Amino acid sequence: MTPESRSAYPGERLGLPESGPGSLAPMGRRLGALMIDWLISYGLAALALRLGLFSEHTLATAVLAIWFVLGVVSVRLFGFTPGQLVLGLQVVTVGGRASVGIVRAVVRGVLVGTVVPALFTDWDGRGLQDRLTATAVVRR
């Protein structure tokens, strides 16, 4: 396959299968996993608010901080966030490393948290956060 030719299916250029475990996750499942992670973060922030750990004025910042820490820690330790676990997804490195390192997890979290990089996808359906960190979200 030449560099300018299109692959037969998303993920082929990355060496991923067309379907089944290890294939690229569809956008809908990735968004669903993100929504589950946000709901968990809101719940934890509401609990912390109830316990008086911060004020109502800082609720949005607390939700974002909880979401970020939850995502970075879980991707680094397990390879998936709670939402990705529920929907059968995981984050893998494209280069074949066994797990996503802390630096990649932090960079991915920052880029997804800013929203805009995730809106720009390539032919494979990977957002800028995945291309810049050499990762992909695949089916488990």
Rosetta blueprint (number, residue, H / E / L):
1 M L
2 T L
3 P L
4 E L
5 S L
6 R L
7 S L
8 A L
9 Y L
10 P L
11 G L
12 E H
13 R H
14 L H
15 G L
16 L L
17 P L
18 E L
19 S L
20 G L
21 P L
22 G L
23 S L
24 L E
25 A L
26 P L
27 M H
28 G H
29 R H
30 R H
31 L H
32 G H
33 A H
34 L H
35 M H
36 I H
37 D H
38 W H
39 L H
40 I H
41 S H
42 Y H
43 G H
44 L H
45 A H
46 A H
47 L H
48 A H
49 L H
50 R H
51 L L
52 G L
53 L L
54 F L
55 S L
56 E H
57 H H
58 T H
59 L H
60 A H
61 T H
62 A H
63 V H
64 L H
65 A H
66 I H
67 W H
68 F H
69 V H
70 L H
71 G H
72 V H
73 V H
74 S H
75 V H
76 R H
77 L H
78 F H
79 G L
80 F L
81 T L
82 P H
83 G H
84 Q H
85 L H
86 V H
87 L L
88 G L
89 L E
90 Q E
91 V E
92 V E
93 T E
94 V L
95 G L
96 G L
97 R L
98 A L
99 S L
100 V L
101 G L
102 I H
103 V H
104 R H
105 A H
106 V H
107 V H
108 R H
109 G H
110 V H
111 L H
112 V H
113 G H
114 T L
115 V L
116 V H
117 P H
118 A H
119 L H
120 F L
121 T E
122 D L
123 W L
124 D L
125 G L
126 R L
127 G E
128 L H
129 Q H
130 D H
131 R H
132 L H
133 T H
134 A L
135 T E
136 A E
137 V E
138 V E
139 R E
140 R L
